[in-house]
Protein backbone atom coordinates (compact mmCIF):
# COMPACT_ATOMS: atom_id res chain seq x y z
CA UNK A 1 0.00 0.00 0.00
CA UNK A 2 1.14 3.52 -0.74
CA UNK A 3 -0.39 6.99 -0.91
CA UNK A 4 -0.29 8.81 -4.23
CA UNK A 5 -0.28 12.62 -4.21
CA UNK A 6 -0.45 15.28 -6.89
CA UNK A 7 2.77 17.30 -6.97
CA UNK A 8 4.59 19.91 -8.99
CA UNK A 9 7.73 19.33 -11.09
CA UNK A 10 9.91 19.66 -7.97
CA UNK A 11 7.92 17.03 -6.05
CA UNK A 12 6.08 19.43 -3.75
CA UNK A 13 2.71 17.96 -2.74
CA UNK A 14 -0.37 19.89 -3.83
CA UNK A 15 -2.53 19.82 -0.68
CA UNK A 16 -5.49 21.22 -2.65
CA UNK A 17 -5.79 17.99 -4.65
CA UNK A 18 -7.07 14.68 -3.27
CA UNK A 19 -4.62 11.93 -2.44
CA UNK A 20 -5.20 8.28 -3.29
CA UNK A 21 -4.53 5.24 -1.11
CA UNK A 22 -3.33 2.58 -3.56
CA UNK A 23 -3.10 -1.13 -2.81
CA UNK A 24 -1.33 -3.50 -5.20
CA UNK A 25 -1.95 -7.23 -4.86
CA UNK A 26 0.00 -9.87 -6.78
CA UNK A 27 -2.06 -13.05 -7.21
CA UNK A 28 -0.84 -16.43 -8.44
CA UNK A 29 -2.88 -17.25 -11.53
CA UNK A 30 -1.67 -20.76 -12.34
CA UNK A 31 1.87 -20.06 -13.50
CA UNK A 32 1.19 -16.41 -14.27
CA UNK A 33 0.80 -13.42 -12.01
CA UNK A 34 -2.31 -11.26 -11.88
CA UNK A 35 -1.89 -7.72 -10.59
CA UNK A 36 -4.89 -6.16 -8.84
CA UNK A 37 -4.66 -2.41 -8.23
CA UNK A 38 -7.22 -0.77 -5.92
CA UNK A 39 -7.54 2.96 -5.25
CA UNK A 40 -9.36 4.44 -2.26
CA UNK A 41 -10.39 8.10 -2.03
CA UNK A 42 -11.43 9.98 1.10
CA UNK A 43 -14.81 10.90 -0.38
CA UNK A 44 -17.03 10.66 -3.43
CA UNK A 45 -16.15 14.29 -4.15
CA UNK A 46 -12.42 13.49 -4.19
CA UNK A 47 -13.04 10.65 -6.63
CA UNK A 48 -15.18 12.91 -8.82
CA UNK A 49 -12.41 15.52 -8.88
CA UNK A 50 -9.85 13.11 -10.29
CA UNK A 51 -12.34 11.44 -12.63
CA UNK A 52 -13.22 14.87 -14.06
CA UNK A 53 -9.49 15.46 -14.65
CA UNK A 54 -9.20 12.34 -16.81
CA UNK A 55 -7.76 9.94 -14.23
CA UNK A 56 -9.32 6.88 -15.85
CA UNK A 57 -7.71 7.62 -19.22
CA UNK A 58 -4.39 8.42 -17.56
CA UNK A 59 -4.20 5.23 -15.50
CA UNK A 60 -5.32 3.15 -18.49
CA UNK A 61 -2.48 4.62 -20.55
CA UNK A 62 -0.04 3.89 -17.71
CA UNK A 63 -1.04 0.21 -17.50
CA UNK A 64 -0.97 -0.07 -21.31
CA UNK A 65 2.61 1.27 -21.38
CA UNK A 66 3.62 -1.19 -18.66
CA UNK A 67 2.11 -4.04 -20.67
CA UNK A 68 3.99 -2.92 -23.79
CA UNK A 69 7.26 -2.75 -21.86
CA UNK A 70 6.79 -6.17 -20.28
CA UNK A 71 6.00 -7.68 -23.67
CA UNK A 72 9.15 -6.07 -25.10
CA UNK A 73 11.41 -7.71 -22.52
CA UNK A 74 9.94 -11.23 -22.71
VEXMILUM-892450 format. One record per atom (N, C-alpha, C): residue number from 1; residue in three letters; atom name; x, y, z. Coordinates in Angstrom, 1 decimal. Layout:
// residues N
+-----+--------+-------+--------+--------+--------+
| num | residu | atome |      u |      v |      w |
+-----+--------+-------+--------+--------+--------+
| NUM |    ALA |    CA |      X |      Y |      Z |
...
+-----+--------+-------+--------+--------+--------+
//
This chain:
// residues 74
+-----+--------+-------+--------+--------+--------+
| num | residu | atome |      u |      v |      w |
+-----+--------+-------+--------+--------+--------+
|   1 |    UNK |     N |    0.8 |   -1.2 |    0.0 |
|   1 |    UNK |    CA |    0.0 |    0.0 |    0.0 |
|   1 |    UNK |     C |    0.9 |    1.2 |    0.0 |
|   2 |    UNK |     N |    0.4 |    2.2 |   -0.8 |
|   2 |    UNK |    CA |    1.1 |    3.5 |   -0.7 |
|   2 |    UNK |     C |    0.1 |    4.6 |   -1.0 |
|   3 |    UNK |     N |    0.5 |    5.8 |   -0.7 |
|   3 |    UNK |    CA |   -0.4 |    7.0 |   -0.9 |
|   3 |    UNK |     C |    0.2 |    7.8 |   -2.1 |
|   4 |    UNK |     N |   -0.7 |    8.1 |   -3.0 |
|   4 |    UNK |    CA |   -0.3 |    8.8 |   -4.2 |
|   4 |    UNK |     C |   -0.8 |   10.2 |   -4.1 |
|   5 |    UNK |     N |    0.1 |   11.2 |   -4.3 |
|   5 |    UNK |    CA |   -0.3 |   12.6 |   -4.2 |
|   5 |    UNK |     C |    0.0 |   13.3 |   -5.5 |
|   6 |    UNK |     N |   -0.8 |   14.4 |   -5.8 |
|   6 |    UNK |    CA |   -0.5 |   15.3 |   -6.9 |
|   6 |    UNK |     C |    0.7 |   16.1 |   -6.4 |
|   7 |    UNK |     N |    1.6 |   16.4 |   -7.3 |
|   7 |    UNK |    CA |    2.8 |   17.3 |   -7.0 |
|   7 |    UNK |     C |    3.2 |   18.1 |   -8.2 |
|   8 |    UNK |     N |    4.0 |   19.1 |   -7.9 |
|   8 |    UNK |    CA |    4.6 |   19.9 |   -9.0 |
|   8 |    UNK |     C |    5.9 |   19.3 |   -9.5 |
|   9 |    UNK |     N |    6.5 |   19.9 |  -10.5 |
|   9 |    UNK |    CA |    7.7 |   19.3 |  -11.1 |
|   9 |    UNK |     C |    8.9 |   19.1 |  -10.1 |
|  10 |    UNK |     N |    8.9 |   19.8 |   -9.0 |
|  10 |    UNK |    CA |    9.9 |   19.7 |   -8.0 |
|  10 |    UNK |     C |    9.5 |   18.6 |   -6.9 |
|  11 |    UNK |     N |    8.3 |   18.0 |   -7.0 |
|  11 |    UNK |    CA |    7.9 |   17.0 |   -6.1 |
|  11 |    UNK |     C |    7.2 |   17.6 |   -4.8 |
|  12 |    UNK |     N |    6.8 |   18.8 |   -4.9 |
|  12 |    UNK |    CA |    6.1 |   19.4 |   -3.7 |
|  12 |    UNK |     C |    4.6 |   19.0 |   -3.8 |
|  13 |    UNK |     N |    4.1 |   18.4 |   -2.8 |
|  13 |    UNK |    CA |    2.7 |   18.0 |   -2.7 |
|  13 |    UNK |     C |    1.7 |   19.1 |   -2.9 |
|  14 |    UNK |     N |    0.7 |   18.9 |   -3.7 |
|  14 |    UNK |    CA |   -0.4 |   19.9 |   -3.8 |
|  14 |    UNK |     C |   -1.5 |   19.5 |   -2.9 |
|  15 |    UNK |     N |   -1.6 |   20.2 |   -1.7 |
|  15 |    UNK |    CA |   -2.5 |   19.8 |   -0.7 |
|  15 |    UNK |     C |   -4.0 |   20.1 |   -1.1 |
|  16 |    UNK |     N |   -4.1 |   20.9 |   -2.2 |
|  16 |    UNK |    CA |   -5.5 |   21.2 |   -2.6 |
|  16 |    UNK |     C |   -6.1 |   20.1 |   -3.4 |
|  17 |    UNK |     N |   -5.3 |   19.1 |   -3.9 |
|  17 |    UNK |    CA |   -5.8 |   18.0 |   -4.7 |
|  17 |    UNK |     C |   -5.9 |   16.7 |   -3.8 |
|  18 |    UNK |     N |   -6.9 |   15.9 |   -4.1 |
|  18 |    UNK |    CA |   -7.1 |   14.7 |   -3.3 |
|  18 |    UNK |     C |   -5.9 |   13.7 |   -3.4 |
|  19 |    UNK |     N |   -5.6 |   13.0 |   -2.4 |
|  19 |    UNK |    CA |   -4.6 |   11.9 |   -2.4 |
|  19 |    UNK |     C |   -5.4 |   10.6 |   -2.7 |
|  20 |    UNK |     N |   -4.6 |    9.6 |   -3.0 |
|  20 |    UNK |    CA |   -5.2 |    8.3 |   -3.3 |
|  20 |    UNK |     C |   -4.4 |    7.2 |   -2.5 |
|  21 |    UNK |     N |   -5.1 |    6.4 |   -1.8 |
|  21 |    UNK |    CA |   -4.5 |    5.2 |   -1.1 |
|  21 |    UNK |     C |   -4.6 |    4.1 |   -2.1 |
|  22 |    UNK |     N |   -3.4 |    3.6 |   -2.5 |
|  22 |    UNK |    CA |   -3.3 |    2.6 |   -3.6 |
|  22 |    UNK |     C |   -2.8 |    1.3 |   -2.9 |
|  23 |    UNK |     N |   -3.5 |    0.2 |   -3.2 |
|  23 |    UNK |    CA |   -3.1 |   -1.1 |   -2.8 |
|  23 |    UNK |     C |   -2.8 |   -2.0 |   -4.0 |
|  24 |    UNK |     N |   -1.7 |   -2.6 |   -4.1 |
|  24 |    UNK |    CA |   -1.3 |   -3.5 |   -5.2 |
|  24 |    UNK |     C |   -1.3 |   -4.9 |   -4.6 |
|  25 |    UNK |     N |   -1.9 |   -5.8 |   -5.3 |
|  25 |    UNK |    CA |   -1.9 |   -7.2 |   -4.9 |
|  25 |    UNK |     C |   -1.5 |   -8.1 |   -6.0 |
|  26 |    UNK |     N |   -0.5 |   -8.9 |   -5.8 |
|  26 |    UNK |    CA |    0.0 |   -9.9 |   -6.8 |
|  26 |    UNK |     C |   -0.6 |  -11.2 |   -6.5 |
|  27 |    UNK |     N |   -1.3 |  -11.8 |   -7.4 |
|  27 |    UNK |    CA |   -2.1 |  -13.0 |   -7.2 |
|  27 |    UNK |     C |   -1.5 |  -14.1 |   -8.2 |
|  28 |    UNK |     N |   -1.3 |  -15.3 |   -7.6 |
|  28 |    UNK |    CA |   -0.8 |  -16.4 |   -8.4 |
|  28 |    UNK |     C |   -2.0 |  -16.9 |   -9.3 |
|  29 |    UNK |     N |   -1.8 |  -16.9 |  -10.6 |
|  29 |    UNK |    CA |   -2.9 |  -17.3 |  -11.5 |
|  29 |    UNK |     C |   -2.4 |  -18.5 |  -12.3 |
|  30 |    UNK |     N |   -2.0 |  -19.5 |  -11.7 |
|  30 |    UNK |    CA |   -1.7 |  -20.8 |  -12.3 |
|  30 |    UNK |     C |   -0.5 |  -20.6 |  -13.2 |
|  31 |    UNK |     N |    0.6 |  -20.2 |  -12.7 |
|  31 |    UNK |    CA |    1.9 |  -20.1 |  -13.5 |
|  31 |    UNK |     C |    2.1 |  -18.7 |  -14.0 |
|  32 |    UNK |     N |    1.1 |  -17.8 |  -13.9 |
|  32 |    UNK |    CA |    1.2 |  -16.4 |  -14.3 |
|  32 |    UNK |     C |    0.9 |  -15.6 |  -13.0 |
|  33 |    UNK |     N |    1.1 |  -14.3 |  -13.1 |
|  33 |    UNK |    CA |    0.8 |  -13.4 |  -12.0 |
|  33 |    UNK |     C |   -0.2 |  -12.4 |  -12.4 |
|  34 |    UNK |     N |   -1.3 |  -12.3 |  -11.7 |
|  34 |    UNK |    CA |   -2.3 |  -11.3 |  -11.9 |
|  34 |    UNK |     C |   -2.1 |  -10.1 |  -10.9 |
|  35 |    UNK |     N |   -2.1 |   -8.9 |  -11.4 |
|  35 |    UNK |    CA |   -1.9 |   -7.7 |  -10.6 |
|  35 |    UNK |     C |   -3.2 |   -7.0 |  -10.4 |
|  36 |    UNK |     N |   -3.6 |   -6.8 |   -9.2 |
|  36 |    UNK |    CA |   -4.9 |   -6.2 |   -8.8 |
|  36 |    UNK |     C |   -4.5 |   -4.8 |   -8.2 |
|  37 |    UNK |     N |   -4.9 |   -3.7 |   -8.8 |
|  37 |    UNK |    CA |   -4.7 |   -2.4 |   -8.2 |
|  37 |    UNK |     C |   -6.0 |   -1.8 |   -7.8 |
|  38 |    UNK |     N |   -6.0 |   -1.4 |   -6.5 |
|  38 |    UNK |    CA |   -7.2 |   -0.8 |   -5.9 |
|  38 |    UNK |     C |   -6.9 |    0.6 |   -5.4 |
|  39 |    UNK |     N |   -7.7 |    1.6 |   -5.7 |
|  39 |    UNK |    CA |   -7.5 |    3.0 |   -5.2 |
|  39 |    UNK |     C |   -8.7 |    3.4 |   -4.4 |
|  40 |    UNK |     N |   -8.4 |    4.0 |   -3.2 |
|  40 |    UNK |    CA |   -9.4 |    4.4 |   -2.3 |
|  40 |    UNK |     C |   -9.2 |    6.0 |   -2.1 |
|  41 |    UNK |     N |  -10.3 |    6.6 |   -2.2 |
|  41 |    UNK |    CA |  -10.4 |    8.1 |   -2.0 |
|  41 |    UNK |     C |  -11.1 |    8.4 |   -0.8 |
|  42 |    UNK |     N |  -10.8 |    9.6 |   -0.2 |
|  42 |    UNK |    CA |  -11.4 |   10.0 |    1.1 |
|  42 |    UNK |     C |  -12.9 |   10.2 |    1.0 |
|  43 |    UNK |     N |  -13.4 |   10.6 |   -0.2 |
|  43 |    UNK |    CA |  -14.8 |   10.9 |   -0.4 |
|  43 |    UNK |     C |  -15.2 |   10.7 |   -1.8 |
|  44 |    UNK |     N |  -16.5 |   10.7 |   -2.1 |
|  44 |    UNK |    CA |  -17.0 |   10.7 |   -3.4 |
|  44 |    UNK |     C |  -16.6 |   11.9 |   -4.2 |
|  45 |    UNK |     N |  -16.5 |   13.0 |   -3.5 |
|  45 |    UNK |    CA |  -16.2 |   14.3 |   -4.2 |
|  45 |    UNK |     C |  -14.7 |   14.2 |   -4.6 |
|  46 |    UNK |     N |  -13.8 |   13.6 |   -3.8 |
|  46 |    UNK |    CA |  -12.4 |   13.5 |   -4.2 |
|  46 |    UNK |     C |  -12.3 |   12.6 |   -5.4 |
|  47 |    UNK |     N |  -13.0 |   11.5 |   -5.5 |
|  47 |    UNK |    CA |  -13.0 |   10.7 |   -6.6 |
|  47 |    UNK |     C |  -13.6 |   11.4 |   -7.9 |
|  48 |    UNK |     N |  -14.6 |   12.1 |   -7.7 |
|  48 |    UNK |    CA |  -15.2 |   12.9 |   -8.8 |
|  48 |    UNK |     C |  -14.2 |   13.9 |   -9.3 |
|  49 |    UNK |     N |  -13.4 |   14.5 |   -8.5 |
|  49 |    UNK |    CA |  -12.4 |   15.5 |   -8.9 |
|  49 |    UNK |     C |  -11.4 |   14.9 |   -9.8 |
|  50 |    UNK |     N |  -10.9 |   13.7 |   -9.4 |
|  50 |    UNK |    CA |   -9.8 |   13.1 |  -10.3 |
|  50 |    UNK |     C |  -10.4 |   12.5 |  -11.5 |
|  51 |    UNK |     N |  -11.7 |   12.0 |  -11.4 |
|  51 |    UNK |    CA |  -12.3 |   11.4 |  -12.6 |
|  51 |    UNK |     C |  -12.6 |   12.6 |  -13.6 |
|  52 |    UNK |     N |  -13.0 |   13.7 |  -13.2 |
|  52 |    UNK |    CA |  -13.2 |   14.9 |  -14.1 |
|  52 |    UNK |     C |  -11.9 |   15.4 |  -14.7 |
|  53 |    UNK |     N |  -10.8 |   15.1 |  -14.1 |
|  53 |    UNK |    CA |   -9.5 |   15.5 |  -14.6 |
|  53 |    UNK |     C |   -9.0 |   14.4 |  -15.7 |
|  54 |    UNK |     N |   -9.7 |   13.3 |  -15.9 |
|  54 |    UNK |    CA |   -9.2 |   12.3 |  -16.8 |
|  54 |    UNK |     C |   -8.4 |   11.2 |  -16.2 |
|  55 |    UNK |     N |   -8.5 |   11.0 |  -14.9 |
|  55 |    UNK |    CA |   -7.8 |    9.9 |  -14.2 |
|  55 |    UNK |     C |   -7.9 |    8.6 |  -14.9 |
|  56 |    UNK |     N |   -9.1 |    8.2 |  -15.3 |
|  56 |    UNK |    CA |   -9.3 |    6.9 |  -15.9 |
|  56 |    UNK |     C |   -8.5 |    6.7 |  -17.1 |
|  57 |    UNK |     N |   -8.5 |    7.7 |  -18.0 |
|  57 |    UNK |    CA |   -7.7 |    7.6 |  -19.2 |
|  57 |    UNK |     C |   -6.2 |    7.6 |  -18.9 |
|  58 |    UNK |     N |   -5.8 |    8.4 |  -17.9 |
|  58 |    UNK |    CA |   -4.4 |    8.4 |  -17.6 |
|  58 |    UNK |     C |   -3.9 |    7.1 |  -17.0 |
|  59 |    UNK |     N |   -4.7 |    6.5 |  -16.1 |
|  59 |    UNK |    CA |   -4.2 |    5.2 |  -15.5 |
|  59 |    UNK |     C |   -4.3 |    4.1 |  -16.5 |
|  60 |    UNK |     N |   -5.3 |    4.2 |  -17.4 |
|  60 |    UNK |    CA |   -5.3 |    3.2 |  -18.5 |
|  60 |    UNK |     C |   -4.1 |    3.2 |  -19.4 |
|  61 |    UNK |     N |   -3.7 |    4.4 |  -19.7 |
|  61 |    UNK |    CA |   -2.5 |    4.6 |  -20.6 |
|  61 |    UNK |     C |   -1.2 |    4.1 |  -19.8 |
|  62 |    UNK |     N |   -1.2 |    4.4 |  -18.5 |
|  62 |    UNK |    CA |    0.0 |    3.9 |  -17.7 |
|  62 |    UNK |     C |    0.1 |    2.4 |  -17.7 |
|  63 |    UNK |     N |   -1.1 |    1.7 |  -17.5 |
|  63 |    UNK |    CA |   -1.0 |    0.2 |  -17.5 |
|  63 |    UNK |     C |   -0.8 |   -0.3 |  -18.9 |
|  64 |    UNK |     N |   -1.3 |    0.3 |  -19.9 |
|  64 |    UNK |    CA |   -1.0 |   -0.1 |  -21.3 |
|  64 |    UNK |     C |    0.5 |    0.0 |  -21.6 |
|  65 |    UNK |     N |    1.2 |    1.1 |  -21.2 |
|  65 |    UNK |    CA |    2.6 |    1.3 |  -21.4 |
|  65 |    UNK |     C |    3.4 |    0.2 |  -20.6 |
|  66 |    UNK |     N |    3.0 |   -0.1 |  -19.4 |
|  66 |    UNK |    CA |    3.6 |   -1.2 |  -18.7 |
|  66 |    UNK |     C |    3.5 |   -2.5 |  -19.4 |
|  67 |    UNK |     N |    2.3 |   -2.8 |  -19.9 |
|  67 |    UNK |    CA |    2.1 |   -4.0 |  -20.7 |
|  67 |    UNK |     C |    3.0 |   -4.1 |  -21.9 |
|  68 |    UNK |     N |    3.1 |   -3.0 |  -22.6 |
|  68 |    UNK |    CA |    4.0 |   -2.9 |  -23.8 |
|  68 |    UNK |     C |    5.4 |   -3.2 |  -23.4 |
|  69 |    UNK |     N |    5.9 |   -2.6 |  -22.3 |
|  69 |    UNK |    CA |    7.3 |   -2.8 |  -21.9 |
|  69 |    UNK |     C |    7.5 |   -4.2 |  -21.4 |
|  70 |    UNK |     N |    6.6 |   -4.8 |  -20.7 |
|  70 |    UNK |    CA |    6.8 |   -6.2 |  -20.3 |
|  70 |    UNK |     C |    6.8 |   -7.1 |  -21.5 |
|  71 |    UNK |     N |    6.0 |   -6.9 |  -22.5 |
|  71 |    UNK |    CA |    6.0 |   -7.7 |  -23.7 |
|  71 |    UNK |     C |    7.3 |   -7.5 |  -24.4 |
|  72 |    UNK |     N |    7.9 |   -6.3 |  -24.4 |
|  72 |    UNK |    CA |    9.1 |   -6.1 |  -25.1 |
|  72 |    UNK |     C |   10.3 |   -6.8 |  -24.5 |
|  73 |    UNK |     N |   10.3 |   -7.1 |  -23.2 |
|  73 |    UNK |    CA |   11.4 |   -7.7 |  -22.5 |
|  73 |    UNK |     C |   11.2 |   -9.2 |  -22.3 |
|  74 |    UNK |     N |   10.2 |   -9.8 |  -22.9 |
|  74 |    UNK |    CA |    9.9 |  -11.2 |  -22.7 |
|  74 |    UNK |     C |   11.0 |  -12.0 |  -23.4 |
+-----+--------+-------+--------+--------+--------+
//
